[in-house]
């Protein structure tokens, strides 16, 4: 079993660095995640009977089972349905990774460091690209697309703020606060992703609410809001994005004009039809394999102005695929990640705050994007939710007094 532990750890360590750094193609990171899963399976099989699982993992497995069952009423090609189902493999891969990593708890810090270094490289690369220090073919303001970059930067911000409370060295603590400030500025001033704007501000405000009280809370909430205002009046890119967002939202949502073809009008069109699909079959939905064919039919009939296989909202996608049961199950999955943070917070406040922020990050991201269905965010969550399971397990063991 020792050899499986070493092989699992090596591949999971490499995967953790690769997925956050955005330095390598998806096939490269998928190789390490697949190998890590294969080597984790024998460890999981040996130890899972002695393990307890947090509620979010149990709900995730039940949701995956329900989506698998929905193949029966998808009414489409079985193979295509299984492929669609496999996009939600996070539900069964995280517990396997979690059990495997929890058997070698002394290696957990290495996974955290690898993930942190990966995020820092992605951050530095973004600045390098923005100031023409770096030149990478196909890259604009970051090595990843703006949605994924904003996602991992918000995780890095939450990690820096939580880590600054955990470390005892003054200069390291200050360094983490400086990195947090650099992350905040990066997303508002260099990247152009609207979801990233919402995420980064939400993390800063939520962390302040969790961490401070009284005047310190007012001050810490004022700082990020002040930075947003400063960016709006001083950074043309940020001002343009906010102004265009308001204009496009007004035209697309309030005037119901989706002819412009911008991202907001397209999303509004997808959301409208996705909700319509869920309301058509509220109890069961169209099934995990029936969503894409139904979207194709709606495009052919003129209800959609363009073809799509992605509703760009995980909540609406769940509603369309599995009806109200899937929507409730997925919402509960997100809430229970925050609940896990609250539970950890009783023993480790800083860690608990990080996982509460992580739950909020996932929730906000899934409102506007298919963050579990898509490759990038899903694979970053392999690491984050595996660590959540491990820390939950360690905290529970610490809370249980040893027998004499």
TAMO-V934973 format. One record per residue. N is the residue number from 1. PHI is phi in whole degrees, -180 to 180 (NA if undefined). Layout:
n->{N;N}
phi->{PHI;PHI}
//
This chain:
n->{1;2;3;4;5;6;7;8;9;10;11;12;13;14;15;16;17;18;19;20;21;22;23;24;25;26;27;28;29;30;31;32;33;34;35;36;37;38;39;40;41;42;43;44;45;46;47;48;49;50;51;52;53;54;55;56;57;58;59;60;61;62;63;64;65;66;67;68;69;70;71;72;73;74;75;76;77;78;79;80;81;82;83;84;85;86;87;88;89;90;91;92;93;94;95;96;97;98;99;100;101;102;103;104;105;106;107;108;109;110;111;112;113;114;115;116;117;118;119;120;121;122;123;124;125;126;127;128;129;130;131;132;133;134;135;136;137;138;139;140;141;142;143;144;145;146;147;148;149;150;151;152;153;154;155;156;157;158;159;160;161;162;163;164;165;166;167;168;169;170;171;172;173;174;175;176;177;178;179;180;181;182;183;184;185;186;187;188;189;190;191;192;193;194;195;196;197;198;199;200;201;202;203;204;205;206;207;208;209;210;211;212;213;214;215;216;217;218;219;220;221;222;223;224;225;226;227;228;229;230;231;232;233;234;235;236;237;238;239;240;241;242;243;244;245;246;247;248;249;250;251;252;253;254;255;256;257;258;259;260;261;262;263;264;265;266;267;268;269;270;271;272;273;274;275;276;277;278;279;280;281;282;283;284;285;286;287;288;289;290;291;292;293;294;295;296;297;298;299;300;301;302;303;304;305;306;307;308;309;310;311;312;313;314;315;316;317;318;319;320;321;322;323;324;325;326;327;328;329;330;331;332;333;334;335;336;337;338;339;340;341;342;343;344;345;346;347;348;349;350;351;352;353;354;355;356;357;358;359;360;361;362;363;364;365;366;367;368;369;370;371;372;373;374;375;376;377;378;379;380;381;382;383;384;385;386;387;388;389;390;391;392;393;394;395;396;397;398;399;400;401;402;403;404}
phi->{NA;-60;-66;-67;-62;-67;-68;-61;-60;-61;-70;-71;-63;-62;-61;-61;-69;-64;-69;-88;-80;63;-83;-123;-67;-60;-61;-69;-67;-64;-62;-71;-67;-67;-64;-60;-66;-62;-76;-80;-59;-64;-67;-62;-61;-75;-114;-68;-66;-95;-102;-101;-120;-65;-62;-65;-71;-63;-64;-61;-66;-63;-65;-63;-63;-66;-64;-64;-64;-68;-58;-62;-113;-69;70;-127;-57;-62;-63;-63;-66;-65;-63;-64;-63;-66;-64;-107;-66;-55;-63;-105;-79;-61;-62;-66;-60;-63;-63;-63;-72;-69;-79;-128;-61;-68;-93;-57;-57;-67;-66;-64;-63;-62;-66;-63;-62;-61;-63;-64;-62;-62;-66;-64;-63;-63;-65;-61;-69;-66;-100;60;-81;-111;-139;-122;-62;87;-97;-108;-103;-160;-75;-112;-72;-64;-66;-69;-61;-62;-64;-73;-68;-68;-67;-63;-60;-62;-66;-66;-65;-71;-63;-63;-83;-89;-82;-99;-88;-59;-68;-68;-62;-63;-61;-67;-65;-65;-61;-59;-65;-65;-63;-58;-65;-59;-68;-78;-107;-114;-77;-131;-88;-66;-63;-61;-59;-63;-63;-67;-70;-62;-64;-62;-70;-63;-62;-62;-64;-72;-95;-121;-138;62;-65;-65;-65;-60;-65;-70;-79;-68;-59;-64;-67;-65;-65;-64;-64;-62;-64;-64;-90;-120;-112;-62;-61;-65;-62;-64;-63;-66;-64;-68;-62;-62;-62;-67;-64;-62;-70;-79;-91;-76;-96;56;-110;-104;-76;-67;77;-81;-63;-72;-65;-66;-63;-61;-64;-64;-64;-62;-73;-64;-65;-61;-63;-64;-71;-64;-134;-68;-84;-125;74;-88;86;-61;-96;-101;-69;-63;-59;-69;-63;-63;-65;-70;-68;-64;-87;92;-75;-117;-79;-147;-72;-156;-117;-145;-81;60;-157;-66;-66;-69;-61;-65;-62;-69;-79;-128;69;-61;-58;-69;-63;-66;-61;-69;-62;-65;-57;-66;-62;-73;-66;-63;-62;-62;-61;-64;-66;-65;-59;-65;-103;-130;-56;-65;-64;-60;-62;-62;-75;-64;-61;-62;-60;-68;-58;-63;-61;-65;-60;-74;-67;-113;-146;-92;-75;-95;-69;-72;-71;-62;-59;-58;-73;-64;-72;-52;-71;-62;-76;-64;-65;-60;-62;-64;-68;-62;-63;-65;-67;-66;-66;-69;-80;-94;-65;-71;-76;-106}
//
